[in-house]
Amino acid sequence: MPLKPKIEQPKSEARRVGFALVGIGKLTAEQLIPAARTSEDAYVAALVTSEEDKGEAFARAFDLTDQDVYSYDEFEQLGERGDVEAVYIVLPNSLHREYVERAAKMGKHVLCEKPLGVNAQDAQAMVDACREAGVKLMTAYRCQYTPHHWAARDAVQGGRLGDVKVLDSIHVQVEEDPTAWRLKKEYAGGGPLPDIGLYSLNILRFVLGQEPEWVFAQQHQPKNDPRFREVEESVSFMLGFPDGVIANALTSYDAFKTTSLRVMGNKGSLLMDPAFPYEGLKLTVSDERGETRPSFPHYDQFGLEFDHFAQCIRRDKTPWTPGEEGVQDHVIMDALYQSARSGQVVKLPKPKKKRDAFRGEKPRLPGQGK
């Protein structure tokens, strides 16, 4: 097939980082493209999709041309695009590794949707490929870039709650379509745990800034429900952190939509409810002085994510949630599945670095300036 013309970066976009969005599903259409349009540091330069007509329609709607739309077979042609410095992989989990490795070979930086892969081995291979190619890899953990979640983290680590003792998090929803790729182990790698349960796992680690030392899990997979022929319906898990801190979490694909995070110390507690939607987060911090409900100017979670990665590219910094952060969650999830199969506690390797062991440059939050 003929090559598309080589496009250099326009001078007006010289400061911002051009992204190619790989996959035009609901998330890309409803969240990523609008977020990039409001970003100060990033913009959408190209689209990659299997649906040419849909891609061209989106291109026209978002100030791109038909020449900015590529099929998956044309993916390597992005290597000739001087205005495309990074790609954002928004594909089923099992395809992440292939497209991250293909992007790295082209010398493109990669922002990849979570979970990073389908297991720890898969995710580590992606990290290795990007390191060898000299490009940056960031895991798209949007909740680690919001003022609300950082306020929760500051309350925990700043001592307002006293000594933290117990945490819990719930992320459940009903997945009704038995044909959804998220219910196919080949594509998803698992059920609700690597999809929505990962939010709980990741944010528990984030607010503490520490890594669990052991895990324990139980899962349920009904025999008479066609949705769960390949993956689990529900997982309940426990994480044991240093100093006896215990976290409990619950995730399910067959329970009414609920997202929450609760942290309890000996001098106070906090509650985020809801904790993980794209908008409408609510945080309440309670101690002997009463309750505080911090509020923040409107922000776009995906816009903050785009901006941080673009800033790291421009300044040659390691992202706050690099590929290694995604690998660590896979290490823990692999251990959780092992525990669920065996019914035993599974111990985890201790990281060399005690706090924020797998994270990079802290993000700039809204209102902090350049």
Order of alpha helices (4+ residues) and beta strands (2+ residues): beta-alpha-beta-alpha-beta-beta-alpha-beta-alpha-beta-alpha-beta-alpha-alpha-beta-beta-beta-beta-beta-beta-beta-alpha-alpha-beta
